[in-house]
C-alpha cells in the first residue's frame, strides 16, 4: 500500500511539473527583443507618439503659417505615426531645450527625440542614447553682419560670439579657435534659440555660431536677411539624427526601419503622388518593400504596409526635403542627397 501511494504521489508531481513547464514562456517569447515589448507596445497602446522637438528652427521644427508644427524633424515624427496608426496626426509634440532633451528621453517623457541633434560618440554611450540614423548632414558655421567685415575666423579675434549652451557648438567653437590660434574672442552664452538670435540681432555679439542649416533658417526670418552672411569656414561635422533610449531594440529597430523607408522610397522612385502605380509592380524588391509580398513589417511589430502608409501620407525623403528645407530656405541638398546622386543617404536593403 505504501509503495502504491508513493508511486501515485510521484506521478502527480510529474504531471504538475509537465503542465507548469508547458505554461512557462519560452526563450523566443515575451522578451525584450520581441516586436511587442517595451516602448513599441507602449506607444501602440497609447494611440499616439510623443515626440521631443525644438520648435524654433524653420525647416526643422517650427509653427508654420497654418499654426501647425512643420519641418524635417516634425515629418520624421509624422512618418512614425503614419506607420503605426495610419494617421500622421497622431503625434503629441513636446518642445525641449538643449538642457532638457536627453533627460526627457532617458526618463521616458518622450518616445523619441527628433530635434536637430548631433550624433556624437559620447552621447551614444555615456548618455544612454541610441541614435537611429542621420537624417541631415550638416556642419557648424558662423554668421556675421556684412558691416562687421568679418570674413574668416582670424577676424573674430577680440570680438564676441553668441553660442547656445548645452550643445556641441560650444566645444566646437573653442576647438576651432584654438586650432586657428584666435585669441581674445568672447563667447556670449544663451540658454535657448530665441535668446541666442535676439542677442545677435540686438548687437550684443558680433557673430553667432550654430549648424549652418540653422543659421540659414534663422537668417530667413530676420527683418533684413541680406545684411547677414555666413563665413566660408565649416568648423565641424554635424550628423543630425533622431534618438531613442538605449536598451530597447524592438523600438529602435522599428523606428529605424520607418526612417529608412523614407530614403528607400526615394531611391525606388516611389512618392506620395505615384505610389498607387506600384501596386502591380513586378519588381520583387519593391513588392517586398511595400508589404505586398512577404512579412517584413510583421517581423518587426509593424503593419506589413508601413512603408506604403509613410510614403502615401508623408512622402519620401526627397519630397520632405524640398517641401520643408529646399524651397523655403533655398538650401541645396548637397550631402543630403541619395548615394546614387553623390550624397550620403543610404538605406540597407529591405529584405
C-alpha positions as CSV (number, residue, x, y, z in Angstrom):
1,X,0.0,0.0,0.0
2,X,2.8,2.4,1.0
3,X,4.6,1.7,-2.3
4,X,1.4,2.4,-4.3
5,X,0.9,5.7,-2.5
6,X,4.5,6.7,-3.2
7,X,4.1,5.9,-6.9
8,X,0.8,7.8,-7.1
9,X,2.4,10.8,-5.4
10,X,5.4,10.7,-7.8
11,X,3.1,10.5,-10.8
12,X,1.2,13.6,-9.6
13,X,4.4,15.5,-9.2
14,X,5.4,14.6,-12.7
15,X,2.0,15.8,-14.1
16,X,2.2,19.1,-12.2
17,X,5.8,19.7,-13.4
18,X,4.9,18.9,-17.0
19,X,1.9,21.2,-17.0
20,X,3.9,24.0,-15.4
21,X,6.6,23.7,-18.0
22,X,4.1,23.9,-20.8
23,X,2.8,27.2,-19.5
24,X,6.2,28.8,-19.0
25,X,7.2,31.4,-21.6
26,X,9.9,30.0,-23.9
27,X,13.1,31.8,-24.8
28,X,11.6,33.3,-28.0
29,X,8.5,35.0,-26.4
30,X,7.9,37.9,-24.1
31,X,11.5,39.0,-24.1
32,X,13.0,42.5,-24.7
33,X,13.6,41.5,-28.3
34,X,10.0,40.7,-29.0
35,X,8.4,43.1,-31.5
36,X,5.7,43.9,-29.0
37,X,7.9,44.5,-26.0
38,X,8.8,47.8,-24.3
39,X,8.2,51.2,-25.8
40,X,6.8,50.0,-29.1
41,X,3.9,48.4,-27.3
42,X,3.5,51.4,-25.0
43,X,3.1,53.7,-28.0
44,X,0.7,51.4,-29.7
45,X,-1.5,51.1,-26.5
46,X,-1.4,54.9,-26.0
47,X,-2.6,55.5,-29.6
48,X,-0.2,58.4,-30.2
49,X,3.5,59.2,-30.4
50,X,5.1,61.7,-28.0
51,X,7.9,63.4,-29.9
52,X,10.5,65.8,-28.5
53,X,11.3,68.7,-30.8
54,X,13.0,72.1,-30.9
55,X,10.0,74.1,-32.2
56,X,12.0,77.2,-33.0
57,X,14.0,76.3,-36.2
58,X,12.4,76.9,-39.6
59,X,12.9,74.0,-41.9
60,X,13.3,71.5,-39.0
61,X,10.6,72.1,-36.4
62,X,8.6,75.3,-36.1
63,X,5.0,76.5,-36.3
64,X,4.0,77.4,-39.9
65,X,1.6,79.9,-41.2
66,X,-1.3,77.5,-40.6
67,X,-0.5,77.2,-36.9
68,X,0.8,73.7,-37.3
69,X,4.2,72.2,-36.5
70,X,6.2,71.6,-39.6
71,X,9.8,70.9,-40.7
72,X,12.1,67.9,-41.3
73,X,12.2,66.8,-37.7
74,X,8.4,67.1,-37.4
75,X,8.0,65.0,-40.6
76,X,10.1,62.2,-39.1
77,X,7.6,62.1,-36.2
78,X,4.6,62.1,-38.6
79,X,6.1,59.3,-40.6
80,X,6.3,57.1,-37.4
81,X,2.7,57.9,-36.6
82,X,1.7,57.1,-40.1
83,X,3.4,53.7,-40.0
84,X,2.0,52.8,-36.6
85,X,-1.5,54.3,-36.7
86,X,-2.1,55.0,-40.4
87,X,-2.6,58.6,-39.3
88,X,0.4,61.1,-39.3
89,X,-1.5,63.5,-37.0
90,X,-1.3,61.0,-34.0
91,X,1.6,62.9,-32.5
92,X,2.0,65.0,-29.4
93,X,4.9,67.4,-29.6
94,X,7.0,68.5,-26.7
95,X,9.3,71.5,-27.1
96,X,12.5,70.7,-25.3
97,X,15.5,72.9,-24.5
98,X,19.1,71.7,-25.1
99,X,19.3,71.0,-21.4
100,X,16.0,69.1,-21.2
101,X,16.2,66.9,-24.3
102,X,18.3,64.0,-23.2
103,X,16.7,63.7,-19.8
104,X,13.3,63.6,-21.5
105,X,14.3,60.5,-23.5
106,X,16.0,58.8,-20.5
107,X,13.0,59.2,-18.2
108,X,10.5,58.2,-20.9
109,X,8.8,61.6,-21.0
110,X,9.1,61.4,-24.8
111,X,9.2,58.3,-27.1
112,X,11.7,59.8,-29.5
113,X,13.9,62.9,-29.8
114,X,13.7,64.5,-33.2
115,X,15.3,67.8,-32.5
116,X,18.2,68.7,-34.9
117,X,20.6,66.8,-32.5
118,X,24.1,65.9,-33.4
119,X,25.1,62.2,-33.1
120,X,28.3,62.0,-31.1
121,X,30.2,59.1,-29.6
122,X,29.8,60.4,-26.0
123,X,26.0,60.9,-26.4
124,X,25.7,57.5,-27.9
125,X,27.5,55.9,-24.9
126,X,27.7,57.9,-21.7
127,X,24.2,59.5,-22.1
128,X,22.4,56.2,-23.0
129,X,21.0,57.4,-26.3
130,X,20.6,55.3,-29.3
131,X,20.7,57.3,-32.5
132,X,18.7,56.0,-35.4
133,X,20.5,57.2,-38.5
134,X,21.4,60.7,-39.7
135,X,18.5,62.5,-41.4
136,X,20.6,65.6,-42.2
137,X,24.3,66.0,-42.7
138,X,25.4,69.4,-41.5
139,X,28.4,71.4,-40.3
140,X,28.8,74.2,-37.8
141,X,29.2,77.6,-39.3
142,X,29.5,81.3,-38.2
143,X,27.3,84.2,-39.3
144,X,28.1,87.8,-39.0
145,X,26.8,91.1,-40.3
146,X,28.3,92.3,-43.6
147,X,29.0,95.6,-41.9
148,X,31.3,93.8,-39.4
149,X,33.8,93.0,-42.2
150,X,34.3,89.6,-40.6
151,X,35.4,87.2,-43.4
152,X,37.4,84.5,-41.6
153,X,38.0,83.0,-38.2
154,X,41.0,85.3,-37.6
155,X,38.8,88.3,-38.0
156,X,36.9,87.3,-34.8
157,X,39.9,88.0,-32.6
158,X,38.8,90.3,-29.8
159,X,35.1,90.0,-30.8
160,X,32.1,88.4,-29.1
161,X,30.3,85.4,-30.5
162,X,26.8,84.2,-29.5
163,X,26.7,80.5,-28.8
164,X,24.0,78.2,-27.4
165,X,24.8,76.4,-24.1
166,X,24.3,72.7,-23.6
167,X,25.2,71.9,-27.3
168,X,28.2,70.7,-29.2
169,X,28.7,74.2,-30.6
170,X,30.5,75.5,-27.5
171,X,33.3,72.9,-27.6
172,X,33.5,73.0,-31.4
173,X,34.0,76.8,-31.3
174,X,36.7,76.5,-28.6
175,X,38.4,73.8,-30.6
176,X,38.3,75.7,-33.9
177,X,39.6,78.9,-32.3
178,X,42.4,77.1,-30.6
179,X,43.4,75.4,-33.8
180,X,43.4,78.7,-35.7
181,X,45.2,80.4,-32.8
182,X,42.5,83.0,-32.5
183,X,42.7,84.7,-29.1
184,X,40.7,87.2,-27.2
185,X,37.3,86.2,-28.5
186,X,34.4,86.2,-26.0
187,X,31.6,83.6,-26.1
188,X,28.2,85.1,-25.2
189,X,26.2,82.1,-24.0
190,X,22.4,81.8,-24.3
191,X,20.1,79.1,-22.9
192,X,17.6,78.8,-25.8
193,X,17.4,79.5,-29.5
194,X,15.3,82.6,-29.3
195,X,17.6,84.3,-26.8
196,X,20.6,83.4,-28.9
197,X,19.3,85.2,-32.0
198,X,17.7,88.0,-30.1
199,X,21.2,88.8,-28.6
200,X,22.8,88.6,-32.0
201,X,20.3,90.9,-33.7
202,X,20.5,93.3,-30.7
203,X,24.2,93.7,-31.3
204,X,25.4,92.1,-28.1
205,X,27.7,89.9,-30.1
206,X,29.4,90.5,-33.5
207,X,28.8,86.9,-34.7
208,X,26.7,83.9,-34.0
209,X,27.6,80.2,-34.4
210,X,25.4,77.1,-34.9
211,X,24.7,74.5,-37.5
212,X,24.9,76.1,-40.9
213,X,21.3,75.0,-41.8
214,X,20.0,76.6,-38.6
215,X,21.9,79.9,-39.4
216,X,20.3,79.9,-42.9
217,X,16.9,79.1,-41.4
218,X,17.1,81.9,-38.8
219,X,18.5,84.4,-41.2
220,X,15.5,83.9,-43.5
221,X,13.2,85.4,-40.8
222,X,15.4,88.4,-40.0
223,X,14.0,91.8,-40.9
224,X,16.9,92.3,-43.3
225,X,18.4,88.9,-44.1
226,X,20.6,90.4,-46.8
227,X,22.6,92.2,-44.2
228,X,24.0,88.9,-42.8
229,X,26.5,86.5,-44.3
230,X,27.8,83.0,-43.5
231,X,31.5,82.7,-43.4
232,X,33.0,80.2,-45.8
233,X,34.5,78.2,-42.9
234,X,32.9,75.0,-41.7
235,X,34.3,74.1,-38.3
236,X,32.8,70.7,-37.6
237,X,30.8,67.8,-38.9
238,X,27.3,67.6,-37.5
239,X,25.3,64.4,-38.4
240,X,21.8,65.3,-37.1
241,X,19.8,62.2,-36.1
242,X,16.7,61.3,-34.1
243,X,17.4,59.3,-30.9
244,X,15.6,57.0,-28.6
245,X,16.5,55.5,-25.2
246,X,19.2,52.8,-25.3
247,X,18.3,49.2,-24.5
248,X,15.0,48.7,-26.4
249,X,15.9,47.1,-29.7
250,X,12.2,46.4,-30.7
251,X,11.5,50.2,-30.6
252,X,14.8,51.4,-32.1
253,X,14.6,48.8,-34.9
254,X,11.0,49.8,-35.8
255,X,11.8,53.5,-35.8
256,X,15.0,52.9,-37.9
257,X,13.1,50.9,-40.5
258,X,10.5,53.7,-40.8
259,X,13.1,56.3,-41.3
260,X,14.9,54.1,-43.8
261,X,11.6,53.7,-45.7
262,X,11.7,57.5,-46.5
263,X,15.1,57.1,-48.1
264,X,14.5,53.8,-49.9
265,X,11.2,55.1,-51.2
266,X,13.0,57.9,-52.9
267,X,15.6,55.5,-54.3
268,X,12.9,53.4,-55.8
269,X,11.2,56.5,-57.3
270,X,8.1,56.0,-55.2
271,X,6.5,59.2,-53.8
272,X,3.1,60.3,-52.5
273,X,1.8,61.1,-55.9
274,X,2.7,57.9,-57.8
275,X,2.6,55.2,-55.1
276,X,-0.7,53.8,-56.5
277,X,1.0,52.9,-59.7
278,X,3.3,50.5,-57.9
279,X,0.6,48.2,-56.7
280,X,1.1,45.9,-59.6
281,X,4.9,46.1,-59.7
282,X,6.7,43.0,-60.9
283,X,9.9,44.0,-59.1
284,X,10.2,41.6,-56.1
285,X,12.3,44.2,-54.1
286,X,9.5,46.8,-54.5
287,X,6.8,44.3,-53.7
288,X,8.7,43.3,-50.5
289,X,9.3,46.9,-49.5
290,X,5.7,47.9,-49.9
291,X,4.5,44.8,-48.0
292,X,2.7,43.3,-50.9
293,X,4.8,40.1,-50.6
294,X,6.4,38.6,-47.5
295,X,6.1,39.9,-44.0
296,X,9.0,42.3,-43.2
297,X,6.7,44.6,-41.2
298,X,5.1,41.9,-39.2
299,X,8.6,40.6,-38.3
300,X,9.4,43.9,-36.5
301,X,6.0,44.6,-34.9
302,X,4.8,46.9,-37.7
303,X,2.0,46.6,-40.2
304,X,3.3,45.0,-43.4
305,X,2.2,48.0,-45.4
306,X,4.0,50.5,-43.1
307,X,6.2,51.9,-45.9
308,X,3.1,52.4,-48.1
309,X,1.5,54.4,-45.3
310,X,4.5,56.5,-44.8
311,X,5.1,57.4,-48.4
312,X,1.4,58.0,-49.2
313,X,0.7,60.3,-46.2
314,X,4.1,62.0,-45.6
315,X,6.1,61.4,-48.8
316,X,9.7,60.2,-49.4
317,X,12.8,61.9,-48.1
318,X,13.2,64.0,-51.3
319,X,9.7,65.3,-51.1
320,X,10.1,66.2,-47.4
321,X,13.4,68.0,-48.1
322,X,12.1,70.0,-51.0
323,X,8.9,70.9,-49.1
324,X,10.5,71.8,-45.7
325,X,14.1,72.9,-46.5
326,X,14.9,73.2,-50.2
327,X,12.3,75.5,-51.5
328,X,11.6,77.7,-48.4
329,X,15.3,78.1,-47.4
330,X,16.8,77.7,-50.9
331,X,19.3,75.2,-49.4
332,X,20.8,72.7,-51.9
333,X,20.7,69.1,-50.8
334,X,24.5,68.5,-51.1
335,X,25.5,65.7,-48.8
336,X,21.8,65.1,-48.1
337,X,21.3,63.6,-51.5
338,X,20.9,59.9,-52.2
339,X,24.1,57.9,-52.5
340,X,23.2,57.3,-56.2
341,X,23.5,61.1,-56.7
342,X,26.7,61.7,-54.8
343,X,25.2,62.2,-51.4
344,X,25.4,60.2,-48.1
345,X,21.8,59.0,-47.8
346,X,21.8,55.2,-48.0
347,X,19.3,52.6,-46.8
348,X,20.1,49.0,-46.2
349,X,18.2,46.6,-48.4
350,X,14.6,45.8,-47.4
351,X,14.9,42.1,-47.3
